Amino acid sequence: MPTATVLANRASTAWAINTESHVQAEATDGFAPLRQIGTVASFARNETIFNEGDAAEFSYKVVTGAVRLCKMLPDGRRQIANFFLPGDFFALGEDSEYSFTAEAVGDTTVVCYARKRIQGLCDELPGVRKELVSRLYRDLSAAQNHLVMLGRQTAKERVASFLLLLAKRHSATDGAMIDLPMGRQDIADYLGLTIETVCRALSDLKHCKLITTPNTHQAVLHDIEALHDICESEL
């Protein structure tokens, strides 16, 4: 994991380098005061942001790109617990060590917040603490939904559920194109499937004319209601 010194060297000391839209989006929630304490850091594709077991000194927000949260299993397999896209905060908990490894999916920019300074703001500003608790509850809900997906859904249902999760992030409607910043192997490791099974499930959905994939990192959703039907309301 990059230490505080490394982050300081690679990070911008001026929040103003962020885009205007990013600053405006930050100002619309209870975390707006964090704008005063964040520094911006960039990571290359597959670069580690922090490792499981590292001292949890920072929390993060994705500005551009995507981040995967993963854990290596004893048998060498990888399980991805979550993906974080622009606007998402991660590593917000109060554990002394990170429970997972965070990696940049592609070239990614994040804002780093020293946890001690977040705690200070929580003590001073009830709105910041309220927002933190709200986001932690959302993370817990997402983890519970992921467990349902892994434990109760077929391969086809899992892939359809994954596409619907991204569609919800994009507020997509029928005919909308959604971005898939992660590769097929990442999707497989998130869904607990093999890459071959993910590709077969996508092919089945294309054969049913529910989706098309112009390229490996985009998908057009033609019938969102039908995708929901496949999931049998498991989301």
N, C-alpha and C positions, 0 to 999 in steps of 0.2 A: 504493500500500500504506500502511496506517496505520503511522506511525513508532512508535518505542518510547514517545514522549511521548503520542501520540494513544491508543495502547493503554492506557497507564497512566490516562489521563483517562476512558476509556470502561469500563475494567475494574474489577471489584470487587477491593479489596485483601484481602478476607477469603474464604478458601476455604470458610468455613462456610456461605456462601449456597447452596452446592450441596445437592442433595437427599441425604438419608441413603443412598438406594439407590445413588446415583452414587459416593459416598465408599466404600461397602462394595465396589462393583464394582472401584474403583481399587485397593483394598487386596488384591485377590485375585491380582495379578500382580506381576512384578518391577519395575514402574514405580510401586509404592506410594510410594517416597520423593519422587516428583515432586509429591505433594500439598503439599509444603512450599514449592514454588517457583512454583506456577501462579497466574495471575490470570484472572478470568473476563471475557469480552468478548461483547457481543451485536452481531449484524449483521442488517440488514433484508433482505428478499427482493431478490435480485439484487445485493446490495452486494458490492463486491470486498474480499476479506480480504488478498490480496496479488496483485501483478502479476508476470507473467513478466519476469525481468530485475531485479527488486527485490533488494536485499541480503537474504540469508536470515538474519535475526536471530532468528526464532522458529520453534518447532514447535508443533503444535496437537493438541487432542483435541476431538471433537464431543461436546457434552453433550445438546443438543436440536436438532432440525431436521436439515438435511443440507447437505453441501458438494459442489460439483462442481469437479473439476480439469480445466482445459481449455486449449486452445491455438488461436489463430487462424492459419489457413493463409494462404499468400501470395495465394490466389485469393479470400479473404474468407470461406471456409467455416470452420466451427468443429468441432474434434474434441474430444470429452470423453474424457479418459483414465481417469477413475475417479469414483465417487461415494463419499462418506464419510458414514456414519450414526452415530447415538449410540454412543459407546464406541470409535470408530475414531480412531486417531492418524494424522496426515498431516504432510508436510514434515519428516520425520525425518532426511533425508540430511545430508551434511556439505558440500554444494556451497556456494560463496560467494554464488551467486545462485539464485533460484527458477527452475526450468525451465518451469513452467506457471503459469497464473493460477488462483487459488482464489476461488470466489464462493459466497455463500450461496444455496441453492436457494429456501428460504423463510426466514421469521424463524428465526434460528439463534443458538445460544449455544455458544461454544467456550472451552476453557481454553488460554491462551497460556503457553508455556514459553520463556524465553530460552535459546538454544542454548548459550551460554557456561556457563550454570548446569547444563544437562544434561551437558555435557562434564565439568564438575567432579564431578558425581555419578558419572559413568561411571569416572572416575579413582579415586574413593574407594570405590565399591561395585561389585564384580564382577557382582552380580545385575542391576543397572541396565544395564550394558553387554551382558550376555547377553540381556536382554529386548529391547534396542534392535536387536541383530543379528538376533534371531528375527523381529522385526516387519519389518525390512528384507527378509529372505528371503521373508516372506509377501507383501510388496508386489511383489517380483520375480516370484514365482509367479503372482500375480494379473495382472501385466502380460503374462506369457507366455500365460496362458489367454485374455486379451483379444486378443492377436495371432492366436491360433488361431481365435477366434470371427470376427474380421474377415476373415481370409484364406481360411478353409476352409468356412465355413457359409453356407447359404442364408439368405434374409431370415427365413423362418419359423423356421429353426433358431436364428438369433440371438435372436429375440424369445423363443422358448421357453427358451433358455439364460439369458437375462436374468431371466426370471421364476424360474427355478430358483436362480439366484444369490441372489435376494432371499428365496426360500423357505428356502434354507439358513441365511441370516442369522436368520430367524424360527423356525428348527427346525420348519417347517410340515409338516403331514401333510394327507392328502386332506380337503378341505372347509374348510381353514383360509383365513382372509382375511389377505392381506399388504398392507402400505401401499406406495404408490407416491408418495413425496414429490416426485418429479421429474415434469415435464410430458412430453407426447408428443414435443415438439421436443428436449428433453434426451435422452430415450431414443433418438431417431433419431440425434442427434449422437454418442452413445456407441456405437451399433451401426453407424455408418457407412451409414445408410440415410436415405431421405427420410421426412418425417412421414407422407406418404400411404402409403408402404410399411409403416411400423409399424402404422398403423391397419388396413390390409388384413390383415396377419398376425394382429393381435389378433382381428379379425372372424373369420378362419378358425379360430382356436383356439376361439372362442366357438361357431361353427357346429358344430364337432366335439364340443361339450359338455365340453371340457377345462377351460375357465375361464368365469367370468362376471365382469363389471365393474360393480358397483353404482354406481360413480361414477368419475371420471377419476383418482382418487388411491387407489383400492383395487381389488384383484382377489381373487377366490375361486378357489383351485386345486382342481379336482375329481378330477384323475387325474395325480398327479405322476409315476407310472411311465410313463404315456403321453407326458408331456412329455420325459422322459429318452429314450424311444424315438425321438422326433422328432429329438433332438439327435445321435442315433447315437453316443452315448458320446464326444462331442467335448469335453465339459467336462473 
